[in-house]
Amino acid sequence: MVTFLVSALLFLPVLSHAKELYLYRERDGTQWITDHWLPPNKYVYIGKYGRPQAVLSCRGLTKSDLEARATHYEDAIARHAGAFEVDPVLVKAVMRVESCFDHKAVSRVGAQGLMQLMPFTARDLGVKDSFDPEQNIRGGVQYLSQMLKLFSNNRQLALAAYNAGPGAVSKYNGVPPYKETKSYLVKVAAQYDSYKAAEKLKAETP
């Protein structure tokens, strides 16, 4: 839910031209749009008003906050992962690293939604609205499946291609020497192992 603070609500048409507006979030998910800073002990700063950048989508979230978000998409992840024969745990790990399960996230280069699809990639995959969770998950899983098939089910190369593009992986005949891509692989692997361990523990618990 997005709520306007009084100062922003009363003068929004003026403020949108005269001042910068800021977006904040409370623990319960309520979002506030205002023209002034709010106390950090109660509000989490997301960024300037508009769709939040992906990196800002994770700010101030606890592990339980993230799991609460992920719960909304588990059925869609399982369904599309099954349809495209991709490990659903891998899909969840990718989504966690890409957007922190924020379907409105936008990266600094324009990637959109839960699985951070670039507009041209989304178009090729038949995704008409990247901010629609169902379409975005389907497109992201389909693209991940394509990368896995292209690189003979080598998960590292497929993930590198998902992050940097298949052309970069082919050019370097392996993981591209990009700091961002190397960091991305480490983060996805860590999330994947964490989710797998949680699944195992759940299965072993009476």
N, C-alpha and C positions, 0 to 999 in steps of 0.2 A: 504494500500500500504506500502511495506517495502522498504526503501531506505538506501543505505550504505553511511556513511560519507566517504570523500575521503581517510582518513587515513586507514579506515577499508577496503575500496574497493580495494585499490592498494595492500595491503599486507595481505588480508584475509587468504590465505593458510598458511602463516607464523604465523599470529596472533592467528589463531585457536589453535595452539600448544604452542605458546610462551606467549600469554597474554589472559586475560579474556576479553570477549566481552560483552557489555551491550546493553540492548534494551530500547529505549525511545519512547514516543508517543507525538505527537503534538495534539492540540485541534481538528484539522480536521481529525484525525485518522491516519495520516502519521506516520509510524514507522521508527526509525533510529537505525542502528547497528553501534556501535563505540567502540574503545578501551579506551576512556577516558570519564570523567564525563562532562555532559552538564549543562548549567545554568537552575535551577529549575523554573525560572520565565517564561520560554518558553517551556521547555520540562518536561514531566512527566516520572519519572524513573519507569520502569516496573519490571526489574530484569535482571539477566544474560541472555545472548542470548539463545534462545530455546523457547519452549512453556511456556507461563507465568503461574505461579501458580495462582490458583483461587483467593486467597486473594489479589494478586497484580493486578488482572484484574479490581478491583474497584478503585484503587488508582488514585486520582486526577480527578475523574469524577464527574460532576455536575448532578443534577436531569434531566436537559434537555439532557445531554449527554446520560444518561441511557435510557431515553424514546426514543431517536433517535435510539439507538441500538435495543430496544425492538420492535420497529415498523417493523423491518425486519422479525420478527418471529411470529407476531400476527396471520397471516393466518394459519400457521402450528399449532400453539397452539390451535386455535379454532377448526381446523379440527380433530386433534388427541384427544383433550379433548371431543369432541362430540362422536367420535368413541368409546372411553372407558368410557364414562359417568362420566367424572371428571369435576369439576368446572374449567373453563379456567382461572379464576382469581387466583385460588389456584395454578395452574400450573405456571402462570406468577410470582407469589410471590416466589415460590420455585426456579424458574430459576434465579430470581433477587438475591436471597440470595446465591444460589449455585455458580454462575459464573459471575454475573453482565452482563449477556447476551453476554459473550465472548465464542464463539464456540471453541476456541483453549485452553481454560483454563485447567490446570492440578493441582490437589491438591497435598499436601505433601505426601499423602498416595496413589496417583496414580489414583484418580477418574478423569474422563475425560469429556470434552465438556460442553455444555450448562446446562444439567441436572446432570452433575457430576456422570456419571455411572462408577462403578468399572468394570474393564475388565471382570471379571468372570460373573458379573451381565449382562453386555452387551451381552456377549456370550450366556447366557441363554435366553435372550430376542430376539436373532436373529439379534443383531446390529453388523454389520461387521466393520463399521467405526464410532467410537464415535465422531470423529471430523467433521462428516457430519451432519449439523444441522437437516435435515429432519429425518435421522435415529435416532439421539440422542433424539430429542423431542418425536418421536414415542415411543422409548424404555423407556424414563423417565416417560412419561404419563402412559404407560402400567404398569410399575412397581409401580407407585403411586396408580393406580387403584387396583392392586393386594393387596397392603398394606391396602387400605381402605376396601376392601372386607374381608381380613383376620381379621381385627380388627373391624368388624361390623360398618363401616363408622364412627368410632371415629377418628376425624381428628387429634387430638393430638397424639394418639397412632400410627396412620398411618404415620404421619410426623416423629415421633420419630423412627419408624422402617425404614423409608427412610434414616434417618441420621445414626442411630447406628446399624441397622439390626433388622429383626423381632425376631431373637433369643434373643437379649438383652431385648426386650420388654416383651417377654414371660418369660424370666428368672426372671425379677423383677416384673412381673405381673402389668406392668404400665410403665410410663416414666422412663428410666434408670437414675440413679443418676450421670450422666456424665455432667460436667460443659459445655462441648461443645454442647451436645444435648439440654440441658435446654436453652442455649443461642440461639441455632438454632430455637427452637420453638418460642421464643420471637420475633426474627427477622422476621420469616415467618409471624407470626400473625400481626406484625406491617405493613409489606408490604401488606398483604392481606387487612387489614382494610383501608389502604391508597388508594389502587386501587379500592376498593368498593366505598369509599367516592367519588373518582374522577368520577367513572361511574355514581353515583347518581346525582352528580352536573351537569355532561354533559347532563343527561337525563332531568333534570329540567330546563336547560338553553334554552330559546326560540331560 
